[in-house]
Each structure stands twice: as structure tokens, then as C-alpha cells.
Amino acid sequence: MTTSPNTQIQPLSFAFDESTGQVSIGGVPLPELIKRHGTPLYIMDEETLRQMMQSYKSAFERYPAPVQVLFAAKANLTMGLCALIQQEGLGIDVVSGGEYYTALKSNFPTENLVFNGNNKTVDELELVIHHGIGLISVDNFHELTLIHQIAQQTGKRVDVVLRITPGIECHTHDYIKTGLLDSKFGFDLSRLSQVIDLITTDYNETIRLTGLHAHIGSQIFEIKPYVDLIEVMLNLFYNIREHYGLTLTHMNIGGGLGIAYQSQDDPPNVSDYANQVIDKLIDYAEKIDFPLPMLILEPGRSLVATAGTTLYRVGSTKVIPEINKTYVAVDGGMGDNIRPALYGAVYTALIANKYNEPHTRHVTLAGKYCESGDILIRDLLVPESIAPGDLVLVFGTGAYNYTMSSNYNRVPRPAMVLVNDGQSQVLIQRETYDDIIARDLIPESFLTQKVSAEN
Ligand code: LLP
């Protein structure tokens, strides 16, 4: 018998086979994955990835105007994922030259790329304007001037939207709130007319204003802030048409939809989100007599987080009877998943090779990095027999894990594999110690000094 996954938290292809006693993802039993790729390992389930991408696309299908779903690359980007995203017909939201370059080198159509960010550098703007970009979401006056200058030099006219801070409150971690007046991102509404004046007069030859963009935060569980956002944006569209005779056609409402990291989390599903967004757009646009804009979305986490699982191996354990505490350390930690240390993020995990044993013992799942704060899960239930060599699967690690990883303590980053149908394919190779030192140089002068000392 095979146990089916908790699809809120676990990838769709997660399975436990009673007869072999083995957990598999994408049809590949974990021991096989370890034999091929080692641990720690980021495992991306292709079925979940494709299903999530398709569910976004189909949820918005009934919107009567065009819809563009952009994957927010910051959540997880590799060249292989770019190819998969392209196959599924999504675009990509990039926020750096590196993300753009990754897409470019995987032959991703540049017209389906949107460039975001609050401090795009001259080099980055030159790169994207030179090679092509669908839209730039302009964040500030400085950037507007740079785009104008670069476009002038290259003889191009660049399509832009303006990133605004719509003043919408949503309930999420302070670090990932972005839609408020006190935000480093975007134009606050009082500056908007000044920007539009500039674009429609001095920069008219080089910049074409197509719409507005807002992103109100991340890991959001409510739909209402999005509905409110649409009203704010449509009112702005209306006023801009009144004042400038300019009918904006693009509305980018950002990303931010939350996911379940734990069983008590109850995020909205994509189709409820889509339905409320679409209904509001249709109703309100009709009310103010404004043509329906093209709708742009930028989900990151909700597309990829649940598809990702991290596989670790248990090493040392430390029992402190005085305070009734057990630390179980794995071969990864804050270098491959900084989110618990940075945001107090909570994850769900299980001991895969003892899946059938009751998980009744409370332990603290620690990483191997030299920081007391390197704790992956503060209170995890594991089998009483937990021991070195056991396999830990942490769920929901497909977003903001690899992309926020580091070589802290000079630990090589794990490999990332894509699994499906019994196959595993490498998306990113495991780093080696040679990768770790690849960019180090010993200053010439030290070498000379050494020689002269010997003389
Ligand atoms: N669009 C813009 C302009 C953004 O800034 C973001 C995320 C997204 C889209 C995608 O948001 P998502 O759908 O993934 O929530 N490192 C944090 C999350 C930071 C989100 C930053 N911006 C974390 O690990 O929770």
C-alpha cells in the first residue's frame, strides 16, 4: 500500500510504500536519490511544479482581457527551471542582472521578462535594454532618468509600468511587507503626477508608460488586500485618463499568495484568489467605465515552495537531561535554509527512513553551522529511535531556500534535482571544495614576501 501525501505541505508525488518501507518523491526512493546525488539535497517535484503553474494559468483563464503570469525568480531560479517555466507558458519577473542573465542564457523569450527592483544599476539596465525586456517596473526618479539615457543611446523606446506603494496593509512578517508608505520600494501616490508629467513630456520618445505595478507583501493569507489593491489601482487608472488622456493598459498586482508550511496554515487556494480578483476587476472597471486592463501576476512562493523538499542526514545528537532537551543535528542548516534563523519561519519535517514508526519524541532539529541560531525546527516530533544516519525530509523548501543560500563556514551548497516518473535530473550540481576556493587569490606580494623570507 502507498500512503498519499498531505498535498497542502508535501509534494504531489510524495509516497510511502508499505512493502518496501521506503519513501519516494517523483517515483524515486530516497536511498536511490542519495546514491545518485548525496545529501543534503534539494528535491524539486516536477509534477507539483507543473500542476501549480497550470492551476494559476487556468484559474485566470476566464478573465476577459489578457493575463500574464510571471514567476518571481527570486523564489528559485535555475536554467532548467527557466526551461520548464517557458514550457508552461509563464513569464519571469527578474530583479537583478544575474536573474536576467540566467533567463537569457536559457533562451527564455526576453519579451516575457519583467525587470523589478528598487536600485537597478546602470550595468543591469544596459544589459536588459540592450538584449530586450518586456517591461521594466520603474521604482524611482533616478532609475527613470537612467532608462531615458540608455534608451536614448540605443535608440530604443522602453515599455514601463510604475511601481507604486498603494498604502495597503496585510498581515505578514515586517521584513516582507512592501505595500506601505514607509517602504523602500516604489513611488508613493503623492509623487505619481510628477513622474507621469516627466514621462509624457521630456521622456516621451524613450519611455512608454503602459501601467502600474504594486506588490503588497509575501506569505499573505487574505484575499481582501488584493481586492482593495485593484480598487486603488483602477481609481488611479481612471484619474490618469482624466488628467492626461492616457489610458493605461497593464495592471501588475504582484505576488505574495501564501502557502501552508504547517498543517494549521490555511492559505487561500489559487482559484478563490483568481475568482475574487477577476470579479473585482470586472465589477469595478464597469462601475467606473474603464476598459479592462491586461492583468499581470508575479507569484513566487506559491508556485514553487511546496514542490521543494530538502533531504538531510542526521549526524550528531546531544541530550541535555537537565532541561529535557535533545538536539538532533543534520548535515545542512542555515547555509541552505536561512529562513528559520532570519524570519523565525516554521517548517514541517519527518524521519523518512522511519516513516512508519510513531513520531513521539520532541527534539530540536539543528544545523551544522557555527551559530547557536542555526536551528531548522525548534520542536520536531521524531521516532524514539532517532539515530545518526537517519534521513530527515523538510517540506516546503522550494522557495527562498536555494536562492537565499550561502557558503557560510565554507560549506558547499547542496545539489538540486528535479524528480519525476522514477527519474532524477540535476538542476544544479553540488558544489565542491574546489568551487569553494575557485575565486580565492593569494596576493602576489605575500608570495614574494615568503620567498624573500626564505632567502
Ligand atoms: N513581486 C515582487 C515585486 C516581489 O518583491 C516579490 C517578493 C514577489 C513578486 C514574489 O512574492 P511571493 O509570491 O514569493 O510571495 N525571502 C522572503 C520572501 C521575500 C519576498 C520578496 N519579494 C521569504 O523567504 O519569506
Residues whose N, C-alpha, C, O or C-beta is under 5 A from the ligand:
A	BS01	LLP	A72 A75 N116 I176 H215 G217 S218 Q219 G254 G255 G256 L257 E298 P299 G300 R301 S302 Y400
